[in-house]
């Protein structure tokens, strides 16, 4: 089940509390996951447990994580249907999923662990 939340939603910290500061997620994504009042979160829940998420602020993806390719693919499809995603620097860990989800990839030699993506059909900024 996909839910969309902000940190003002009643169950937000119930779901996302364990994610913030998780060293396991940080090692996998090479990214620190943190809360911010500007972020909107697309969260994939399975049995009331977070199994994937995408955070967005001002149409820029800030954080991405998943335990299964299918979860993230579904989330990214939903995000691309609802948002015009501008250039977003995200973890390279899931590059194949970005491509499958129809995001435009802008690879750079200067970003060792990250890649820039944007909405393929809308061009980004």
C-alpha positions as CSV (number, residue, x, y, z in Angstrom):
1,X,0.0,0.0,0.0
2,X,1.3,3.5,-0.9
3,X,0.6,6.4,1.4
4,X,1.6,10.0,0.9
5,X,2.5,11.9,4.1
6,X,4.3,14.9,5.6
7,X,5.8,15.1,9.1
8,X,2.6,16.7,10.2
9,X,0.6,13.5,9.6
10,X,-0.4,11.6,12.8
11,X,1.3,8.3,11.9
12,X,4.3,9.8,10.2
13,X,6.9,9.1,12.9
14,X,5.3,5.7,13.7
15,X,6.2,4.7,10.2
16,X,9.4,6.7,9.5
17,X,10.9,7.1,13.0
18,X,13.2,4.0,12.6
19,X,14.3,5.1,9.2
20,X,15.9,8.4,10.3
21,X,19.5,7.8,11.3
22,X,19.4,4.1,10.1
23,X,23.0,3.1,9.4
24,X,21.8,0.1,7.4
25,X,19.9,2.4,5.0
26,X,22.8,4.9,4.9
27,X,25.3,2.2,3.9
28,X,23.0,0.8,1.2
29,X,22.1,4.2,-0.3
30,X,25.3,6.2,0.5
31,X,22.8,8.9,1.7
32,X,21.6,10.2,5.0
33,X,17.8,10.1,5.5
34,X,16.4,13.0,7.5
35,X,13.1,14.7,8.1
36,X,12.4,18.2,6.8
37,X,9.2,20.3,7.1
38,X,9.3,20.9,3.3
39,X,9.4,17.2,2.3
40,X,6.5,15.2,1.1
41,X,6.9,11.4,1.5
42,X,5.6,8.6,-0.7
43,X,5.8,5.6,1.5
44,X,5.3,2.0,0.5
45,X,3.9,0.0,3.5
46,X,3.7,-3.8,3.8
47,X,2.1,-5.0,7.0
48,X,2.4,-1.5,8.5
49,X,6.2,-1.6,7.9
50,X,8.1,0.8,5.6
51,X,9.6,-1.2,2.8
52,X,10.3,1.7,0.4
53,X,10.0,5.5,0.2
54,X,10.7,8.6,-1.9
55,X,10.9,12.1,-0.4
56,X,10.3,15.2,-2.5
57,X,10.7,18.9,-1.8
58,X,9.8,21.5,-4.5
59,X,9.5,18.8,-7.2
60,X,13.1,17.6,-6.4
61,X,13.6,14.0,-5.1
62,X,15.6,14.2,-1.9
63,X,15.7,10.6,-0.6
64,X,15.1,7.1,-2.0
65,X,15.1,3.7,-0.5
66,X,13.6,0.3,-1.1
67,X,13.9,-3.3,0.0
68,X,12.5,-4.6,-3.3
69,X,12.8,-3.3,-6.9
70,X,9.0,-3.7,-7.4
71,X,8.2,-1.4,-4.5
72,X,10.4,1.4,-5.7
73,X,9.2,1.0,-9.3
74,X,5.6,1.4,-8.2
75,X,6.5,4.4,-6.1
76,X,8.4,6.1,-8.9
77,X,5.6,5.5,-11.3
78,X,3.2,7.2,-8.9
79,X,5.5,10.1,-8.3
80,X,6.0,10.7,-12.1
81,X,2.3,10.6,-12.6
82,X,1.7,13.3,-9.9
83,X,4.8,15.5,-10.1
84,X,7.1,17.1,-12.7
85,X,10.4,16.0,-11.2
86,X,13.2,18.5,-11.7
87,X,16.9,17.6,-11.7
88,X,17.4,15.5,-8.5
89,X,20.7,14.1,-7.2
90,X,19.9,10.6,-5.9
91,X,21.8,7.4,-5.0
92,X,23.2,5.4,-7.9
93,X,22.1,2.2,-6.0
94,X,18.8,2.1,-7.9
95,X,19.9,3.4,-11.3
96,X,18.3,0.4,-13.2
97,X,15.0,1.1,-11.5
98,X,15.1,4.8,-12.5
99,X,15.6,3.8,-16.1
100,X,12.8,1.2,-15.9
101,X,10.5,3.8,-14.4
102,X,11.1,6.2,-17.3
103,X,13.3,8.8,-15.6
104,X,15.9,10.6,-17.6
105,X,19.4,9.9,-16.3
106,X,22.2,12.5,-16.4
107,X,25.3,10.7,-15.4
108,X,28.3,12.7,-14.2
109,X,31.9,11.6,-13.5
110,X,32.1,13.9,-10.6
111,X,29.3,12.1,-8.7
112,X,30.8,8.8,-7.5
113,X,27.8,7.4,-5.6
114,X,25.0,9.6,-7.0
115,X,23.3,10.3,-10.3
116,X,21.0,13.1,-11.5
117,X,17.5,12.1,-12.6
118,X,14.4,14.0,-13.8
119,X,11.0,13.3,-15.3
120,X,11.7,11.9,-18.7
121,X,8.5,13.1,-20.3
122,X,8.6,16.6,-18.8
123,X,12.3,17.5,-19.1
124,X,13.1,18.6,-15.6
125,X,14.4,22.1,-15.1
